[in-house]
Amino acid sequence: MKHIIGIGGVTNGGKTTLTNRLIKALPNCCVVHQDDFFKPPDLIAVGEDGFKQWDVITALDMEAMVSTVKGWMENPIKFARSHGIQVATEMDDPESQVHILILEGFLLYNYKPLLEFFDKSYYITIPYEECKSRRRCVEISIIHFVLNMSS
């Protein structure tokens, strides 16, 4: 039995933290992060403000994400093993095992071809000020990383 769970929500809202906890708690569980499907920087449009538009669906290769999900659906055991996930094999019949795929991302529900796959969908929200505070912490971490690389 296969289940696909969607975890969407605002950036810096806790999606990845929740997903990582679920992976540890659930057997035969894999994850596909939408962040892994950003197009190369030279293919990202620049907005009127002069900044690259990373926060729009066209910045992501959603067809590749759908293809990845289909790969899991065809053979979740092979998918898991190719991603370094241990698969429980206590049962004689692999088809009777429960396999879970978590899709996680900030624009997860903005791409219609992906919507047909979800068995359960969740959307995480947090207060605006909390989101802003978390975003600021990430930006500061990136700045420190870049500055330390150049020294």
CORWOJO-V967490 format. One record per run of one state. SS is the DSSP state (2 for helix, 1 for strand, 0 for the rest). FROM is the first residue (numbers start at 1). TO is the last residue. If there is no record, write none. Layout:
# CORWOJO-V967490
ss	from	to
SS	FROM	TO
SS	FROM	TO
This chain:
# CORWOJO-V967490
ss	from	to
0	1	1
1	2	9
0	10	14
2	15	25
0	26	28
1	29	33
2	34	37
1	38	38
0	39	40
2	41	43
0	44	45
1	46	46
0	47	51
1	52	52
0	53	56
2	57	59
1	60	60
0	61	61
2	62	74
0	75	75
2	76	82
0	83	93
2	94	96
0	97	98
1	99	105
0	106	107
2	108	110
0	111	111
2	112	115
0	116	119
1	120	124
0	125	127
2	128	150
0	151	151
